[in-house]
Amino acid sequence: MARATTPGQESAAARDLPFTLHQLRLFATVAETGTISGAAGRLRLSQTAVSLALTQLEKALGAELLIRRRAHGVTLTTTGHTVLAAARRILAEATDLFDEIGGRGEVVGGVAVGCYPSLGPSLVPALVDGFLHAYPRAQPTLDEGPQESLEHDLLSGALDVVISYDLALSENLVKVPIAHREPGVLVAADGKWGNARAVDLKQLADEPYVLFDTPVSTFHLASITRAAGFTPRITYRSQNFETVRSLVGRGLGWTVLLTPPRTELTHEGLRVVMKPLTQRADPVDVVIVWPRTRSLSRVARAFVAFAQQSGGGDGAAAE
């Protein structure tokens, strides 16, 4: 005999929810495309059908999710951003359920990957290419940006995982190491230190420094030079690491580097070389991270596992 339940004891699974996966999918697609017409075109539905589904979802949740402006697309409200993160998680879990129980057994679907800019050129292309060869039906996308922006997008649900250095990261993130980096210095090949076997940081104290101008780079530089007993003389700054390399190649300064470059030539064709440090400097891990409060989708889990197995590549990267 079935056990009766009181109204207050009814489980969430037993209740009829006032919204559907279809409505969540439409809402997520509108958020991604930025317009109702764009979502309608992608999903091969009428704009009226998409607009009606959004209205029904907002009514069911009792909250405005987006602001619609004629000819200017849509803007998500604060609640809309919260719902979008949850919708993406629900849709990913529903897809996982279908793939695993439905018998297809394939890794299918999108995984939004964020990456710290200086890691992009050396690590990500090989990683994404290898992942696509292993899982042809996966759809990885890439977004590069400052660490603060990447963390914001990660927590909001706009990104699934982020690849970064394990430097000044939030404690609210799960961190999985995928590579190990030893700090060194980058100097002009034909300059003062070009033929040195190793470099003592203290000898560079009065030399001009070329800063890869991000908070993470500044944080790491300060920790290394503080341990060596001096403050670097920052003369040039750039948020483009290839510009940093070119300035170093011209002999205009030195910079801290993580892992040797595959090519010693700058865009101008000048040679730069990496030199190890004579003093001990703490190594830095390259990590792939995601929020502790979030369960990864099947395709995101596959991406993390592949990144671990591949070792994160071995190209050049500044901090």
C-alpha positions in Angstrom: 0.0 0.0 0.0 1.4 3.4 -1.0 2.3 5.7 1.9 0.3 8.9 2.0 2.1 12.2 2.2 1.0 15.4 3.7 1.1 18.6 1.5 4.3 19.7 3.2 6.0 16.4 2.6 5.7 16.3 -1.1 9.1 16.0 -2.8 10.3 18.4 -5.4 10.5 15.5 -7.9 6.8 14.7 -7.4 5.6 18.3 -8.0 4.5 19.5 -11.4 6.8 22.4 -12.2 5.2 25.4 -13.9 8.0 25.6 -16.6 9.6 23.3 -19.1 13.0 22.4 -20.4 11.9 23.8 -23.7 11.3 27.2 -22.2 14.7 27.1 -20.4 16.4 26.3 -23.7 14.7 29.2 -25.5 15.6 31.6 -22.7 19.3 30.4 -22.8 19.4 30.8 -26.5 18.0 34.3 -26.4 20.6 35.2 -23.8 23.4 33.8 -26.0 22.2 35.5 -29.2 21.2 38.7 -27.6 17.9 38.9 -29.6 14.6 37.1 -29.9 15.0 37.1 -33.7 18.5 35.5 -33.4 17.2 32.8 -31.1 14.2 32.1 -33.4 16.5 31.8 -36.4 18.9 29.4 -34.6 16.1 27.2 -33.3 13.9 27.5 -36.5 11.0 28.8 -34.6 8.8 31.9 -35.1 9.7 35.0 -33.1 6.2 34.9 -31.7 6.7 31.4 -30.3 10.0 32.4 -28.7 8.5 35.6 -27.2 5.5 33.7 -25.8 7.7 31.0 -24.2 9.8 33.8 -22.5 6.6 35.4 -21.2 5.3 32.1 -19.9 8.7 31.4 -18.2 8.7 34.8 -16.5 5.1 34.3 -15.3 5.9 30.9 -14.0 8.9 32.2 -12.0 7.2 35.4 -11.0 10.2 37.5 -12.1 11.4 39.6 -15.0 14.3 37.9 -16.6 15.2 40.2 -19.4 14.4 43.7 -20.7 13.3 43.8 -24.3 14.1 46.8 -26.4 12.8 47.1 -29.9 15.7 47.1 -32.4 18.2 46.9 -29.6 17.9 43.2 -28.5 17.5 42.1 -24.9 19.3 42.8 -21.7 19.3 40.3 -18.8 18.2 41.5 -15.4 20.0 40.5 -12.3 17.5 37.7 -11.8 17.9 36.8 -15.4 21.6 36.2 -14.9 20.9 33.9 -12.0 18.3 32.0 -13.9 20.6 31.7 -16.9 23.3 30.0 -14.8 20.7 27.6 -13.4 19.1 27.0 -16.8 22.5 26.1 -18.3 23.2 23.7 -15.5 19.8 22.0 -15.8 20.0 21.7 -19.6 23.5 20.2 -19.3 22.4 17.7 -16.7 19.3 16.8 -18.8 21.6 16.3 -21.8 23.9 14.1 -19.7 20.9 12.0 -18.7 19.8 11.5 -22.3 23.3 10.6 -23.5 24.1 8.1 -20.7 20.7 6.5 -20.2 19.6 6.9 -23.8 22.4 4.6 -24.9 24.4 6.9 -27.2 27.4 6.9 -24.8 29.0 9.8 -26.7 30.5 13.1 -25.3 28.3 15.6 -27.1 27.6 19.3 -26.7 29.2 22.5 -25.8 31.8 23.4 -23.2 32.6 27.1 -22.6 36.3 27.4 -21.8 37.9 30.6 -20.4 41.6 31.1 -20.6 44.1 33.6 -19.1 45.5 35.4 -22.2 49.2 34.5 -22.0 48.3 30.8 -21.8 46.2 31.0 -24.9 48.8 30.9 -27.7 50.9 28.2 -26.1 48.5 25.8 -24.5 44.9 26.1 -25.7 45.2 25.5 -29.5 46.8 22.0 -29.0 44.4 21.2 -26.1 41.2 22.1 -28.1 42.5 20.4 -31.2 43.3 17.2 -29.3 40.0 17.3 -27.5 38.1 17.6 -30.8 40.0 14.6 -32.2 39.1 12.6 -29.1 35.5 13.8 -29.0 34.3 14.9 -32.5 30.8 15.8 -31.4 32.0 18.1 -28.6 31.7 21.8 -29.2 34.3 23.7 -27.1 34.3 27.5 -27.3 37.0 29.8 -26.0 37.0 33.2 -24.3 40.2 35.0 -23.2 40.3 37.8 -20.7 41.6 39.1 -17.4 41.4 36.7 -14.5 38.8 38.9 -12.7 36.5 38.8 -15.7 37.0 35.1 -16.2 36.1 34.4 -12.6 33.0 36.6 -12.9 31.9 34.8 -16.0 32.6 31.4 -14.4 30.5 32.2 -11.3 27.7 33.6 -13.4 27.5 30.5 -15.5 28.7 32.1 -18.8 31.8 29.8 -18.7 32.0 26.2 -17.6 35.7 26.0 -16.8 38.7 28.4 -16.8 42.4 27.7 -17.5 44.7 29.9 -15.5 47.7 30.0 -13.3 47.2 29.1 -9.6 47.9 32.7 -8.6 45.4 34.8 -6.5 42.5 32.5 -7.4 39.3 32.5 -5.4 39.0 29.9 -2.6 35.5 29.1 -4.0 36.9 27.3 -7.0 37.8 23.6 -7.5 41.4 23.6 -8.9 42.8 20.7 -10.9 46.5 21.0 -11.9 47.2 20.3 -15.6 50.8 21.6 -16.0 53.8 22.7 -14.0 55.7 25.9 -14.7 59.2 27.0 -13.5 59.8 30.8 -13.5 62.7 32.2 -15.5 63.6 35.5 -17.2 63.3 36.5 -20.8 66.1 38.6 -22.2 67.4 39.7 -25.6 69.6 37.1 -27.2 72.2 39.6 -28.3 72.0 41.6 -25.1 74.0 41.7 -21.8 72.6 38.5 -20.5 72.1 36.6 -23.7 75.0 34.2 -23.2 74.6 33.7 -19.4 73.8 30.1 -18.2 71.6 31.5 -15.5 70.7 34.9 -14.1 70.7 36.2 -10.6 67.6 38.4 -10.1 69.5 40.8 -8.0 71.7 41.6 -11.0 68.6 42.8 -12.8 67.4 45.1 -10.1 68.5 48.3 -11.9 67.6 47.1 -15.4 64.3 48.3 -16.9 61.4 45.8 -16.6 58.8 45.1 -19.3 55.5 44.3 -17.5 52.8 42.1 -18.9 50.2 44.4 -17.4 47.7 42.2 -15.6 47.0 41.9 -11.9 48.2 38.3 -11.9 51.5 39.1 -13.5 52.0 42.1 -11.2 51.2 39.9 -8.2 53.7 37.2 -9.2 56.4 39.6 -10.1 56.1 41.3 -6.7 56.4 37.9 -4.9 59.5 36.9 -6.8 61.4 40.2 -6.6 60.4 40.7 -3.0 62.0 37.4 -2.1 65.1 38.6 -4.0 65.2 41.8 -2.0 64.3 44.5 -4.5 61.5 46.3 -6.3 61.6 46.0 -10.1 62.1 49.2 -12.2 59.0 48.9 -14.4 59.6 51.0 -17.5 57.3 49.6 -20.1 53.8 48.0 -19.8 51.6 46.1 -22.2 48.5 43.9 -22.0 49.7 42.1 -25.2 52.4 39.6 -24.4 53.8 39.6 -28.0 54.4 43.3 -27.5 56.3 42.5 -24.3 58.4 40.0 -26.2 59.2 42.5 -28.9 60.2 45.1 -26.4 62.5 42.6 -24.7 63.9 41.6 -28.2 64.8 45.2 -28.7 66.9 45.1 -25.6 64.6 47.6 -23.8 64.2 45.4 -20.7 63.6 42.0 -19.2 60.5 40.1 -18.1 59.6 37.1 -16.0 58.5 34.1 -18.0 57.0 30.7 -17.3 58.3 27.9 -19.5 60.6 28.2 -22.5 59.2 29.5 -25.8 59.0 27.2 -28.7 60.3 30.0 -30.9 62.9 32.5 -30.0 61.8 35.0 -32.6 59.6 37.9 -31.9 57.2 39.3 -34.5 60.0 41.6 -35.6 62.3 38.6 -36.2 64.6 39.4 -33.2 65.8 36.6 -30.9 64.8 36.4 -27.2 66.0 33.6 -24.9 64.8 32.4 -21.5 67.3 32.0 -18.7 66.9 30.0 -15.5 67.2 31.7 -12.1 70.2 31.1 -9.9 68.0 31.4 -6.8 65.1 29.2 -5.9 61.7 30.5 -7.1 58.5 28.7 -6.3 57.0 26.9 -9.3 53.5 27.7 -10.5 50.8 25.3 -11.5 48.6 25.8 -14.5 45.1 24.8 -13.3 41.6 24.3 -14.7 39.0 25.6 -12.3 35.2 25.7 -11.8 32.9 26.7 -8.9 32.7 24.4 -5.9 28.9 24.8 -6.0 28.5 23.5 -9.5 28.4 20.0 -11.0 30.2 19.8 -14.3 28.4 18.5 -17.4 29.6 15.3 -19.0 31.4 17.2 -21.8 33.0 19.6 -19.3 34.2 16.6 -17.2 35.6 15.0 -20.4 37.5 18.3 -21.1 39.0 18.4 -17.6 40.1 14.8 -17.9 41.6 15.3 -21.3 43.5 18.4 -20.1 44.9 16.4 -17.2 46.0 13.6 -19.5 47.6 15.9 -22.1 49.6 17.6 -19.4 48.5 21.0 -20.7 51.0 21.3 -23.5 54.5 22.6 -23.2 54.5 25.9 -25.1 55.6 29.4 -23.9 53.7 31.4 -21.5 54.3 34.6 -19.6 52.6 35.1 -16.2 
